[in-house]
């Protein structure tokens, strides 16, 4: 199956929404998206930005996605509950 990650993400999304884990879900999705973009040398932000064509814009977008995912993950409910021991 070629697109198993996309299908799995679509199947998990309603459960994340139902169990109020949507912030955690999207933080993980953004993190995966960021890492794959860096590996593939392409960032997507309204356009496909290739690292070879515009390295500054590529790295700005990639860093923005990484920071967004890490901050969202840090402030998601499962991580906060784990950190404070709820």
Residue pairs with C-beta under 8 A, 6 or more apart in sequence:
1 7
5 32
9 29
12 25
13 25
15 21
16 22
16 24
16 25
17 25
20 77
21 76
21 77
21 78
23 72
23 75
23 76
23 77
24 73
24 76
24 77
24 78
24 79
26 72
27 69
27 70
27 72
27 73
27 76
28 69
28 73
30 65
30 68
30 69
30 72
31 66
31 69
31 70
31 73
33 44
33 65
33 69
34 62
34 65
34 66
34 69
37 43
37 44
37 61
37 62
37 65
38 62
41 50
41 51
41 52
41 58
42 48
42 49
42 50
42 51
42 58
43 49
43 51
43 57
43 58
43 61
43 62
43 65
44 61
45 61
45 64
49 57
49 58
49 61
50 58
51 58
51 59
73 79
80 86
